[in-house]
Amino acid sequence: MPEYLTEEQIEQFNRDGYLLIPGFLDCTEAEVLLARAKQLLFEFPIENHPLTKFTTSDKNHVGDDYFLTSGDKIRFFLEEGALDEDGNLTREKQQAVNKIGHGLHEIDPLFRRVTLQNERIQSLVRDLKFHVDPVALQSMVITKQPEIGGEVPEHNDSTFLYTDPPSALGFWIALERCTPENGALSFLPGSHLKAPITKRFVRLPTGGTGFEFLATPEMEAQYAAASQGKYVLEACSPGDLVLIHGSVLHKSERNTSNKTRFAYTFHMIESPPRALYDAKNWLQPTPNMPFPHVLDEPNLKLVNPALA
Ligand SMILES: O=C(O)CCC(=O)C(=O)O
């Protein structure tokens, strides 16, 4: 018997490749995370920041050291539109950040509680049966700043968090109202069943990041044609959770409103030997911070004494 999800919700996730769960966090829980994210933005020192922008286009994807070594840290990536031609910030730092990442789920006690010390997450993971022994590998707060909050182009998450076989699962929690105007997520239902992962985002041997292609251009065109369809926009309220299959196509538009759109998201993958995560991936575990096992009881109870 499922503990948290209904059989209908599990079927819906398997059919559509995503599932909206309204009110996964209550309003207070969502407010606490929102306030913490704003505090982090307020407190981070902009002096000595390398002014790394979060860019997502196929040709120009972020890949400097500040990004590549952010897996076990809390770092701040800027919006492309927040810098002028000379590289100077055009607005206050709090309004210049695109996302905070990628170790919030381990380092920050409030984000850790929601991610790794949360019985609802454990029940949901057991119900979904997507993974046997998942590990959490990254987390982010995405802020979608008013007017400059950039679009996130169509993609699937297993391209960026690649395992063999693909096993990524996204948890995306709205911390504010998400509307068509401020860049709510939209999905291509069923696309996870129609097209395999055709490329993966890797560390290049020459430095930086790029894509390694796993299919010929002909195969890619064939899969792209098979997965055409109508995107469904999912408006959300604070606390709503969207589960995102690693192969489902999704995107979000630019924020054209005057309101922010904060969301907290983290990802899990299956652990070996069921799925292999290799050294080509941009995000690497470190001796200080191996990927935590989500269903591992001792791990769940372990609270970093430095954070207690
Ligand atoms: O929050 C967004 O706008 C995009 C998030 C997303 O696509 C992802 O985390 O994979």
Ligand as a Chemical Component Dictionary entry (heavy atoms), coordinates in Angstrom:
data_LIG
# 
_chem_comp.id                   LIG 
_chem_comp.type                 NON-POLYMER 
_chem_comp.pdbx_formal_charge   0 
_chem_comp.three_letter_code    LIG 
# 
loop_
_chem_comp_atom.comp_id 
_chem_comp_atom.atom_id 
_chem_comp_atom.alt_atom_id 
_chem_comp_atom.type_symbol 
_chem_comp_atom.charge 
_chem_comp_atom.model_Cartn_x 
_chem_comp_atom.model_Cartn_y 
_chem_comp_atom.model_Cartn_z 
_chem_comp_atom.pdbx_ordinal 
LIG O1 O1 O 0 12.724 26.554 -12.338 1  
LIG C1 C1 C 0 12.831 26.646 -13.563 2  
LIG O2 O2 O 0 12.421 27.617 -14.180 3  
LIG C2 C2 C 0 13.459 25.534 -14.374 4  
LIG C3 C3 C 0 13.796 24.351 -13.556 5  
LIG C4 C4 C 0 14.212 23.184 -14.388 6  
LIG O3 O3 O 0 13.915 23.078 -15.532 7  
LIG C5 C5 C 0 14.982 22.117 -13.773 8  
LIG O4 O4 O 0 15.351 22.219 -12.584 9  
LIG O5 O5 O 0 15.270 21.131 -14.484 10 
# 
loop_
_chem_comp_bond.comp_id 
_chem_comp_bond.atom_id_1 
_chem_comp_bond.atom_id_2 
_chem_comp_bond.value_order 
_chem_comp_bond.pdbx_ordinal 
LIG O1 C1 DOUB 1 
LIG C1 O2 SING 2 
LIG C1 C2 SING 3 
LIG C2 C3 SING 4 
LIG C3 C4 SING 5 
LIG C4 O3 DOUB 6 
LIG C4 C5 SING 7 
LIG C5 O4 DOUB 8 
LIG C5 O5 SING 9 
# 
